[in-house]
Amino acid sequence: MDFFWEMLSLQETLFLLILLGVLVKKLKIIRENGRKTLSDLLIYAILPCNIVASFMGGITLPDGFVHNCILAVCISIGIQVLSIYGSKLLFRRYPANQKSVLSYGMICSNSSFVGLPIAHLMFGDLGVIYTSVFQIPLRFTMWTAGLSLFTDVSKKDAFRKLVRHPCIIAVFVGLILMVAPISLPNFLEEAIDITSGCTVPLSMIVIGTILADAPIRSLFSKSVLWYTCLRLVFFPVLIWLVLKPFPLDSTLVNVCILITGMPAGSTTSILADKYGGDAIFASQIIFASTLCSILTIPLLTFLMGV
């Protein structure tokens, strides 16, 4: 129970950082082009450094680490298949432009900007490693089944986006550094480690700048609340019920449950806006699910018995 209150306190801290992002965007200290620059900085530099630093952290790997990584990929694939077909069933009666947004929001959570920092704070470097491996099928689904909800996509383009994604590259770089008998120069390790330390504050500030533009009107409509409950409560609880009976590594299971319970990803509104979906509705589900996750993530940790 003590950890629940610690996690709630952590979420309050993250919420203040999000509010800072909202404030600097509302005051036009950061404008739209600046927000996009910060997002690119996170995706192309800071998050990859965070992943690589986790592999270099000198952590004591648990027995069966490789087996756990393979399990993380398999569990992630299962969750992605469930989200693809489940969303078709759950949102079949919605208008086409909203159905694509809701389905994409179920397939692709905010596992990078929100998931990675929280996994690091909760489970340390091992949590980041498992999260990064868990994300590999998610990235693949994002650029295949996810993107196809808005536009036609070829397998070649999807594969190219996957292998070029900086976070995926960082996973393989980190694995090489962890298993190979080589070490980076101290100054380079320190530079990566310092850059990695920017992950949490900058991620939350960027989320705040995104939410600053979300329309408040109809923010908690029936469809938005339905999605938020599915994304943050029903889906992760279902995964918890499926995984808990099996004798699996507790950190691995908790990471899978935690990442499944992340809010809608910011790319939901970006793709909806680009390909003619309901971008306003997408912004609403991002805002509502991110706001509600401040409470649901601590509740998930209580459920997991962390």
DRENNUKE-174537 format. One record per residue (C-alpha): residue number from 0; residue in three letters; x, y, z. Coordinates in nm, 2 decimals, decimal comma. Example, Ala and Ser with C-alpha at 12.3 -4.5 7.8 and 13.67 -1.06 7.14 Angstrom:
<pts>
pt pos = 0; code = ALA; x = 1,23; y = -0,45; z = 0,78
pt pos = 1; code = SER; x = 1,37; y = -0,11; z = 0,71
</pts>
This chain:
<pts>
pt pos = 0; code = MET; x = 0,00; y = 0,00; z = 0,00
pt pos = 1; code = ASP; x = 0,29; y = 0,23; z = 0,07
pt pos = 2; code = PHE; x = 0,41; y = 0,19; z = -0,29
pt pos = 3; code = PHE; x = 0,07; y = 0,29; z = -0,41
pt pos = 4; code = TRP; x = 0,10; y = 0,63; z = -0,23
pt pos = 5; code = GLU; x = 0,46; y = 0,67; z = -0,36
pt pos = 6; code = MET; x = 0,34; y = 0,60; z = -0,71
pt pos = 7; code = LEU; x = 0,05; y = 0,85; z = -0,67
pt pos = 8; code = SER; x = 0,30; y = 1,11; z = -0,55
pt pos = 9; code = LEU; x = 0,52; y = 1,04; z = -0,85
pt pos = 10; code = GLN; x = 0,22; y = 1,08; z = -1,08
pt pos = 11; code = GLU; x = 0,15; y = 1,42; z = -0,91
pt pos = 12; code = THR; x = 0,50; y = 1,52; z = -0,98
pt pos = 13; code = LEU; x = 0,47; y = 1,42; z = -1,34
pt pos = 14; code = PHE; x = 0,14; y = 1,60; z = -1,36
pt pos = 15; code = LEU; x = 0,31; y = 1,92; z = -1,25
pt pos = 16; code = LEU; x = 0,57; y = 1,88; z = -1,53
pt pos = 17; code = ILE; x = 0,28; y = 1,83; z = -1,77
pt pos = 18; code = LEU; x = 0,12; y = 2,15; z = -1,64
pt pos = 19; code = LEU; x = 0,45; y = 2,33; z = -1,70
pt pos = 20; code = GLY; x = 0,43; y = 2,21; z = -2,06
pt pos = 21; code = VAL; x = 0,08; y = 2,34; z = -2,09
pt pos = 22; code = LEU; x = 0,18; y = 2,68; z = -1,94
pt pos = 23; code = VAL; x = 0,48; y = 2,74; z = -2,17
pt pos = 24; code = LYS; x = 0,27; y = 2,65; z = -2,47
pt pos = 25; code = LYS; x = -0,02; y = 2,88; z = -2,36
pt pos = 26; code = LEU; x = 0,23; y = 3,16; z = -2,30
pt pos = 27; code = LYS; x = 0,38; y = 3,09; z = -2,64
pt pos = 28; code = ILE; x = 0,72; y = 3,04; z = -2,49
pt pos = 29; code = ILE; x = 0,72; y = 2,72; z = -2,70
pt pos = 30; code = ARG; x = 0,53; y = 2,75; z = -3,03
pt pos = 31; code = GLU; x = 0,41; y = 2,47; z = -3,26
pt pos = 32; code = ASN; x = 0,74; y = 2,44; z = -3,45
pt pos = 33; code = GLY; x = 0,92; y = 2,44; z = -3,11
pt pos = 34; code = ARG; x = 0,70; y = 2,15; z = -2,99
pt pos = 35; code = LYS; x = 0,78; y = 1,95; z = -3,30
pt pos = 36; code = THR; x = 1,15; y = 2,02; z = -3,25
pt pos = 37; code = LEU; x = 1,13; y = 1,90; z = -2,89
pt pos = 38; code = SER; x = 0,94; y = 1,58; z = -2,99
pt pos = 39; code = ASP; x = 1,21; y = 1,51; z = -3,25
pt pos = 40; code = LEU; x = 1,48; y = 1,57; z = -2,99
pt pos = 41; code = LEU; x = 1,31; y = 1,31; z = -2,77
pt pos = 42; code = ILE; x = 1,26; y = 1,05; z = -3,03
pt pos = 43; code = TYR; x = 1,59; y = 1,08; z = -3,21
pt pos = 44; code = ALA; x = 1,83; y = 1,15; z = -2,92
pt pos = 45; code = ILE; x = 1,70; y = 1,14; z = -2,56
pt pos = 46; code = LEU; x = 1,49; y = 0,83; z = -2,56
pt pos = 47; code = PRO; x = 1,75; y = 0,63; z = -2,75
pt pos = 48; code = CYS; x = 2,01; y = 0,75; z = -2,50
pt pos = 49; code = ASN; x = 1,78; y = 0,64; z = -2,22
pt pos = 50; code = ILE; x = 1,75; y = 0,29; z = -2,38
pt pos = 51; code = VAL; x = 2,13; y = 0,25; z = -2,44
pt pos = 52; code = ALA; x = 2,21; y = 0,38; z = -2,09
pt pos = 53; code = SER; x = 1,98; y = 0,11; z = -1,94
pt pos = 54; code = PHE; x = 2,18; y = -0,16; z = -2,11
pt pos = 55; code = MET; x = 2,51; y = -0,01; z = -1,99
pt pos = 56; code = GLY; x = 2,38; y = 0,04; z = -1,64
pt pos = 57; code = GLY; x = 2,58; y = -0,26; z = -1,50
pt pos = 58; code = ILE; x = 2,26; y = -0,42; z = -1,37
pt pos = 59; code = THR; x = 2,25; y = -0,78; z = -1,25
pt pos = 60; code = LEU; x = 2,04; y = -0,96; z = -1,51
pt pos = 61; code = PRO; x = 1,80; y = -1,22; z = -1,37
pt pos = 62; code = ASP; x = 1,82; y = -1,59; z = -1,46
pt pos = 63; code = GLY; x = 1,65; y = -1,65; z = -1,79
pt pos = 64; code = PHE; x = 1,69; y = -1,29; z = -1,91
pt pos = 65; code = VAL; x = 1,71; y = -1,39; z = -2,28
pt pos = 66; code = HIS; x = 1,41; y = -1,61; z = -2,23
pt pos = 67; code = ASN; x = 1,22; y = -1,32; z = -2,07
pt pos = 68; code = CYS; x = 1,30; y = -1,09; z = -2,37
pt pos = 69; code = ILE; x = 1,16; y = -1,35; z = -2,61
pt pos = 70; code = LEU; x = 0,85; y = -1,38; z = -2,39
pt pos = 71; code = ALA; x = 0,82; y = -1,00; z = -2,39
pt pos = 72; code = VAL; x = 0,81; y = -1,00; z = -2,77
pt pos = 73; code = CYS; x = 0,56; y = -1,29; z = -2,78
pt pos = 74; code = ILE; x = 0,33; y = -1,13; z = -2,52
pt pos = 75; code = SER; x = 0,35; y = -0,81; z = -2,70
pt pos = 76; code = ILE; x = 0,25; y = -0,98; z = -3,03
pt pos = 77; code = GLY; x = -0,05; y = -1,14; z = -2,85
pt pos = 78; code = ILE; x = -0,16; y = -0,81; z = -2,71
pt pos = 79; code = GLN; x = -0,13; y = -0,64; z = -3,05
pt pos = 80; code = VAL; x = -0,34; y = -0,91; z = -3,22
pt pos = 81; code = LEU; x = -0,60; y = -0,87; z = -2,94
pt pos = 82; code = SER; x = -0,61; y = -0,49; z = -2,98
pt pos = 83; code = ILE; x = -0,64; y = -0,51; z = -3,36
pt pos = 84; code = TYR; x = -0,93; y = -0,75; z = -3,37
pt pos = 85; code = GLY; x = -1,09; y = -0,63; z = -3,04
pt pos = 86; code = SER; x = -1,10; y = -0,27; z = -3,16
pt pos = 87; code = LYS; x = -1,28; y = -0,39; z = -3,48
pt pos = 88; code = LEU; x = -1,55; y = -0,54; z = -3,26
pt pos = 89; code = LEU; x = -1,57; y = -0,27; z = -3,00
pt pos = 90; code = PHE; x = -1,59; y = 0,03; z = -3,23
pt pos = 91; code = ARG; x = -1,77; y = -0,12; z = -3,53
pt pos = 92; code = ARG; x = -2,07; y = 0,12; z = -3,49
pt pos = 93; code = TYR; x = -1,88; y = 0,44; z = -3,48
pt pos = 94; code = PRO; x = -1,85; y = 0,68; z = -3,77
pt pos = 95; code = ALA; x = -1,55; y = 0,59; z = -4,00
pt pos = 96; code = ASN; x = -1,34; y = 0,89; z = -3,91
pt pos = 97; code = GLN; x = -1,38; y = 0,82; z = -3,53
pt pos = 98; code = LYS; x = -1,35; y = 0,45; z = -3,57
pt pos = 99; code = SER; x = -1,00; y = 0,48; z = -3,72
pt pos = 100; code = VAL; x = -0,90; y = 0,71; z = -3,43
pt pos = 101; code = LEU; x = -1,04; y = 0,48; z = -3,16
pt pos = 102; code = SER; x = -0,89; y = 0,17; z = -3,32
pt pos = 103; code = TYR; x = -0,54; y = 0,33; z = -3,36
pt pos = 104; code = GLY; x = -0,56; y = 0,45; z = -3,00
pt pos = 105; code = MET; x = -0,61; y = 0,09; z = -2,88
pt pos = 106; code = ILE; x = -0,33; y = -0,04; z = -3,09
pt pos = 107; code = CYS; x = -0,07; y = 0,23; z = -3,02
pt pos = 108; code = SER; x = -0,04; y = 0,36; z = -2,66
pt pos = 109; code = ASN; x = 0,20; y = 0,63; z = -2,54
pt pos = 110; code = SER; x = 0,46; y = 0,37; z = -2,44
pt pos = 111; code = SER; x = 0,76; y = 0,60; z = -2,51
pt pos = 112; code = PHE; x = 0,68; y = 0,95; z = -2,37
pt pos = 113; code = VAL; x = 0,49; y = 0,81; z = -2,07
pt pos = 114; code = GLY; x = 0,57; y = 0,44; z = -2,06
pt pos = 115; code = LEU; x = 0,95; y = 0,44; z = -2,07
pt pos = 116; code = PRO; x = 1,00; y = 0,71; z = -1,80
pt pos = 117; code = ILE; x = 0,75; y = 0,54; z = -1,56
pt pos = 118; code = ALA; x = 0,90; y = 0,20; z = -1,63
pt pos = 119; code = HIS; x = 1,24; y = 0,34; z = -1,54
pt pos = 120; code = LEU; x = 1,12; y = 0,51; z = -1,23
pt pos = 121; code = MET; x = 0,94; y = 0,19; z = -1,11
pt pos = 122; code = PHE; x = 1,16; y = -0,09; z = -1,22
pt pos = 123; code = GLY; x = 1,50; y = 0,07; z = -1,30
pt pos = 124; code = ASP; x = 1,72; y = -0,02; z = -1,60
pt pos = 125; code = LEU; x = 1,57; y = -0,37; z = -1,62
pt pos = 126; code = GLY; x = 1,23; y = -0,21; z = -1,66
pt pos = 127; code = VAL; x = 1,35; y = 0,00; z = -1,95
pt pos = 128; code = ILE; x = 1,51; y = -0,30; z = -2,12
pt pos = 129; code = TYR; x = 1,19; y = -0,51; z = -2,10
pt pos = 130; code = THR; x = 0,98; y = -0,21; z = -2,21
pt pos = 131; code = SER; x = 1,21; y = -0,14; z = -2,51
pt pos = 132; code = VAL; x = 1,19; y = -0,51; z = -2,62
pt pos = 133; code = PHE; x = 0,81; y = -0,52; z = -2,56
pt pos = 134; code = GLN; x = 0,78; y = -0,22; z = -2,79
pt pos = 135; code = ILE; x = 0,93; y = -0,39; z = -3,10
pt pos = 136; code = PRO; x = 0,61; y = -0,56; z = -3,21
pt pos = 137; code = LEU; x = 0,42; y = -0,24; z = -3,11
pt pos = 138; code = ARG; x = 0,64; y = -0,03; z = -3,35
pt pos = 139; code = PHE; x = 0,58; y = -0,28; z = -3,63
pt pos = 140; code = THR; x = 0,20; y = -0,27; z = -3,57
pt pos = 141; code = MET; x = 0,20; y = 0,11; z = -3,56
pt pos = 142; code = TRP; x = 0,34; y = 0,13; z = -3,91
pt pos = 143; code = THR; x = 0,13; y = -0,15; z = -4,06
pt pos = 144; code = ALA; x = -0,21; y = -0,22; z = -3,91
pt pos = 145; code = GLY; x = -0,21; y = 0,12; z = -3,73
pt pos = 146; code = LEU; x = -0,12; y = 0,33; z = -4,03
pt pos = 147; code = SER; x = -0,35; y = 0,13; z = -4,26
pt pos = 148; code = LEU; x = -0,65; y = 0,26; z = -4,06
pt pos = 149; code = PHE; x = -0,59; y = 0,60; z = -4,21
pt pos = 150; code = THR; x = -0,42; y = 0,53; z = -4,54
pt pos = 151; code = ASP; x = -0,28; y = 0,25; z = -4,76
pt pos = 152; code = VAL; x = 0,06; y = 0,13; z = -4,66
pt pos = 153; code = SER; x = 0,30; y = -0,11; z = -4,82
pt pos = 154; code = LYS; x = 0,49; y = -0,38; z = -4,63
pt pos = 155; code = LYS; x = 0,82; y = -0,24; z = -4,77
pt pos = 156; code = ASP; x = 0,75; y = 0,11; z = -4,63
pt pos = 157; code = ALA; x = 0,64; y = -0,03; z = -4,29
pt pos = 158; code = PHE; x = 0,96; y = -0,24; z = -4,26
pt pos = 159; code = ARG; x = 1,18; y = 0,05; z = -4,35
pt pos = 160; code = LYS; x = 1,02; y = 0,27; z = -4,09
pt pos = 161; code = LEU; x = 1,06; y = 0,00; z = -3,83
pt pos = 162; code = VAL; x = 1,43; y = -0,07; z = -3,88
pt pos = 163; code = ARG; x = 1,51; y = 0,30; z = -3,90
pt pos = 164; code = HIS; x = 1,33; y = 0,39; z = -3,58
pt pos = 165; code = PRO; x = 1,59; y = 0,53; z = -3,34
pt pos = 166; code = CYS; x = 1,44; y = 0,35; z = -3,04
pt pos = 167; code = ILE; x = 1,46; y = 0,01; z = -3,22
pt pos = 168; code = ILE; x = 1,82; y = 0,09; z = -3,33
pt pos = 169; code = ALA; x = 1,90; y = 0,18; z = -2,97
pt pos = 170; code = VAL; x = 1,77; y = -0,16; z = -2,84
pt pos = 171; code = PHE; x = 2,02; y = -0,34; z = -3,07
pt pos = 172; code = VAL; x = 2,30; y = -0,11; z = -2,99
pt pos = 173; code = GLY; x = 2,24; y = -0,16; z = -2,62
pt pos = 174; code = LEU; x = 2,23; y = -0,54; z = -2,66
pt pos = 175; code = ILE; x = 2,56; y = -0,53; z = -2,85
pt pos = 176; code = LEU; x = 2,72; y = -0,32; z = -2,58
pt pos = 177; code = MET; x = 2,58; y = -0,55; z = -2,31
pt pos = 178; code = VAL; x = 2,70; y = -0,88; z = -2,45
pt pos = 179; code = ALA; x = 3,02; y = -0,78; z = -2,64
pt pos = 180; code = PRO; x = 3,35; y = -0,76; z = -2,45
pt pos = 181; code = ILE; x = 3,39; y = -0,38; z = -2,53
pt pos = 182; code = SER; x = 3,32; y = -0,07; z = -2,33
pt pos = 183; code = LEU; x = 3,27; y = 0,29; z = -2,44
pt pos = 184; code = PRO; x = 3,51; y = 0,57; z = -2,33
pt pos = 185; code = ASN; x = 3,41; y = 0,72; z = -2,00
pt pos = 186; code = PHE; x = 3,33; y = 1,06; z = -2,15
pt pos = 187; code = LEU; x = 3,09; y = 0,90; z = -2,40
pt pos = 188; code = GLU; x = 2,92; y = 0,69; z = -2,13
pt pos = 189; code = GLU; x = 2,88; y = 1,00; z = -1,92
pt pos = 190; code = ALA; x = 2,74; y = 1,20; z = -2,21
pt pos = 191; code = ILE; x = 2,48; y = 0,93; z = -2,28
pt pos = 192; code = ASP; x = 2,39; y = 0,90; z = -1,91
pt pos = 193; code = ILE; x = 2,35; y = 1,28; z = -1,87
pt pos = 194; code = THR; x = 2,13; y = 1,30; z = -2,19
pt pos = 195; code = SER; x = 1,92; y = 1,00; z = -2,06
pt pos = 196; code = GLY; x = 1,85; y = 1,20; z = -1,74
pt pos = 197; code = CYS; x = 1,65; y = 1,45; z = -1,95
pt pos = 198; code = THR; x = 1,39; y = 1,18; z = -2,04
pt pos = 199; code = VAL; x = 1,13; y = 1,22; z = -1,77
pt pos = 200; code = PRO; x = 1,11; y = 1,61; z = -1,75
pt pos = 201; code = LEU; x = 1,12; y = 1,67; z = -2,12
pt pos = 202; code = SER; x = 0,88; y = 1,39; z = -2,20
pt pos = 203; code = MET; x = 0,62; y = 1,53; z = -1,96
pt pos = 204; code = ILE; x = 0,67; y = 1,89; z = -2,08
pt pos = 205; code = VAL; x = 0,62; y = 1,78; z = -2,45
pt pos = 206; code = ILE; x = 0,30; y = 1,60; z = -2,35
pt pos = 207; code = GLY; x = 0,19; y = 1,92; z = -2,18
pt pos = 208; code = THR; x = 0,25; y = 2,12; z = -2,50
pt pos = 209; code = ILE; x = 0,04; y = 1,87; z = -2,70
pt pos = 210; code = LEU; x = -0,24; y = 1,87; z = -2,44
pt pos = 211; code = ALA; x = -0,24; y = 2,26; z = -2,44
pt pos = 212; code = ASP; x = -0,40; y = 2,26; z = -2,78
pt pos = 213; code = ALA; x = -0,66; y = 1,99; z = -2,70
pt pos = 214; code = PRO; x = -1,02; y = 2,12; z = -2,73
pt pos = 215; code = ILE; x = -1,20; y = 2,11; z = -2,40
pt pos = 216; code = ARG; x = -1,55; y = 2,10; z = -2,56
pt pos = 217; code = SER; x = -1,70; y = 1,75; z = -2,54
pt pos = 218; code = LEU; x = -1,38; y = 1,64; z = -2,37
pt pos = 219; code = PHE; x = -1,56; y = 1,38; z = -2,16
pt pos = 220; code = SER; x = -1,83; y = 1,27; z = -2,40
pt pos = 221; code = LYS; x = -1,96; y = 0,91; z = -2,38
pt pos = 222; code = SER; x = -1,73; y = 0,79; z = -2,66
pt pos = 223; code = VAL; x = -1,42; y = 0,95; z = -2,51
pt pos = 224; code = LEU; x = -1,50; y = 0,80; z = -2,16
pt pos = 225; code = TRP; x = -1,57; y = 0,46; z = -2,32
pt pos = 226; code = TYR; x = -1,23; y = 0,46; z = -2,49
pt pos = 227; code = THR; x = -1,05; y = 0,59; z = -2,18
pt pos = 228; code = CYS; x = -1,20; y = 0,31; z = -1,96
pt pos = 229; code = LEU; x = -1,10; y = 0,05; z = -2,22
pt pos = 230; code = ARG; x = -0,75; y = 0,18; z = -2,27
pt pos = 231; code = LEU; x = -0,66; y = 0,25; z = -1,91
pt pos = 232; code = VAL; x = -0,87; y = -0,01; z = -1,71
pt pos = 233; code = PHE; x = -1,03; y = -0,30; z = -1,89
pt pos = 234; code = PHE; x = -0,74; y = -0,38; z = -2,13
pt pos = 235; code = PRO; x = -0,46; y = -0,39; z = -1,87
pt pos = 236; code = VAL; x = -0,68; y = -0,57; z = -1,62
pt pos = 237; code = LEU; x = -0,75; y = -0,83; z = -1,89
pt pos = 238; code = ILE; x = -0,38; y = -0,88; z = -1,95
pt pos = 239; code = TRP; x = -0,32; y = -0,91; z = -1,58
pt pos = 240; code = LEU; x = -0,59; y = -1,18; z = -1,55
pt pos = 241; code = VAL; x = -0,43; y = -1,37; z = -1,84
pt pos = 242; code = LEU; x = -0,06; y = -1,34; z = -1,72
pt pos = 243; code = LYS; x = -0,09; y = -1,37; z = -1,35
pt pos = 244; code = PRO; x = -0,16; y = -1,75; z = -1,33
pt pos = 245; code = PHE; x = 0,17; y = -1,83; z = -1,51
pt pos = 246; code = PRO; x = 0,50; y = -1,86; z = -1,33
pt pos = 247; code = LEU; x = 0,66; y = -1,57; z = -1,51
pt pos = 248; code = ASP; x = 0,92; y = -1,31; z = -1,40
pt pos = 249; code = SER; x = 0,73; y = -1,05; z = -1,20
pt pos = 250; code = THR; x = 0,91; y = -0,75; z = -1,35
pt pos = 251; code = LEU; x = 0,84; y = -0,88; z = -1,70
pt pos = 252; code = VAL; x = 0,47; y = -0,93; z = -1,62
pt pos = 253; code = ASN; x = 0,43; y = -0,59; z = -1,45
pt pos = 254; code = VAL; x = 0,60; y = -0,41; z = -1,74
pt pos = 255; code = CYS; x = 0,36; y = -0,58; z = -1,99
pt pos = 256; code = ILE; x = 0,06; y = -0,48; z = -1,77
pt pos = 257; code = LEU; x = 0,19; y = -0,13; z = -1,72
pt pos = 258; code = ILE; x = 0,26; y = -0,05; z = -2,08
pt pos = 259; code = THR; x = -0,07; y = -0,20; z = -2,19
pt pos = 260; code = GLY; x = -0,24; y = 0,06; z = -1,95
pt pos = 261; code = MET; x = -0,07; y = 0,36; z = -2,10
pt pos = 262; code = PRO; x = -0,28; y = 0,65; z = -2,25
pt pos = 263; code = ALA; x = -0,33; y = 0,71; z = -2,62
pt pos = 264; code = GLY; x = -0,02; y = 0,79; z = -2,82
pt pos = 265; code = SER; x = 0,04; y = 1,14; z = -2,95
pt pos = 266; code = THR; x = 0,07; y = 1,00; z = -3,31
pt pos = 267; code = THR; x = -0,30; y = 0,94; z = -3,30
pt pos = 268; code = SER; x = -0,39; y = 1,30; z = -3,36
pt pos = 269; code = ILE; x = -0,09; y = 1,36; z = -3,59
pt pos = 270; code = LEU; x = -0,20; y = 1,08; z = -3,83
pt pos = 271; code = ALA; x = -0,57; y = 1,17; z = -3,80
pt pos = 272; code = ASP; x = -0,49; y = 1,53; z = -3,90
pt pos = 273; code = LYS; x = -0,26; y = 1,42; z = -4,18
pt pos = 274; code = TYR; x = -0,49; y = 1,17; z = -4,34
pt pos = 275; code = GLY; x = -0,84; y = 1,33; z = -4,29
pt pos = 276; code = GLY; x = -0,95; y = 1,15; z = -3,97
pt pos = 277; code = ASP; x = -1,12; y = 1,33; z = -3,68
pt pos = 278; code = ALA; x = -0,81; y = 1,51; z = -3,54
pt pos = 279; code = ILE; x = -1,02; y = 1,70; z = -3,28
pt pos = 280; code = PHE; x = -1,16; y = 1,38; z = -3,15
pt pos = 281; code = ALA; x = -0,81; y = 1,23; z = -3,14
pt pos = 282; code = SER; x = -0,69; y = 1,52; z = -2,93
pt pos = 283; code = GLN; x = -0,97; y = 1,46; z = -2,69
pt pos = 284; code = ILE; x = -0,90; y = 1,10; z = -2,63
pt pos = 285; code = ILE; x = -0,53; y = 1,18; z = -2,59
pt pos = 286; code = PHE; x = -0,61; y = 1,45; z = -2,33
pt pos = 287; code = ALA; x = -0,87; y = 1,25; z = -2,14
pt pos = 288; code = SER; x = -0,67; y = 0,93; z = -2,13
pt pos = 289; code = THR; x = -0,35; y = 1,11; z = -2,03
pt pos = 290; code = LEU; x = -0,53; y = 1,30; z = -1,75
pt pos = 291; code = CYS; x = -0,70; y = 0,99; z = -1,62
pt pos = 292; code = SER; x = -0,38; y = 0,79; z = -1,63
pt pos = 293; code = ILE; x = -0,25; y = 1,00; z = -1,34
pt pos = 294; code = LEU; x = -0,49; y = 0,80; z = -1,12
pt pos = 295; code = THR; x = -0,52; y = 0,47; z = -1,31
pt pos = 296; code = ILE; x = -0,14; y = 0,40; z = -1,32
pt pos = 297; code = PRO; x = -0,10; y = 0,40; z = -0,94
pt pos = 298; code = LEU; x = -0,41; y = 0,18; z = -0,92
pt pos = 299; code = LEU; x = -0,25; y = -0,06; z = -1,17
pt pos = 300; code = THR; x = 0,06; y = -0,08; z = -0,95
pt pos = 301; code = PHE; x = -0,16; y = -0,16; z = -0,65
pt pos = 302; code = LEU; x = -0,33; y = -0,43; z = -0,85
pt pos = 303; code = MET; x = 0,00; y = -0,57; z = -0,96
pt pos = 304; code = GLY; x = 0,11; y = -0,58; z = -0,59
pt pos = 305; code = VAL; x = 0,44; y = -0,39; z = -0,67
</pts>
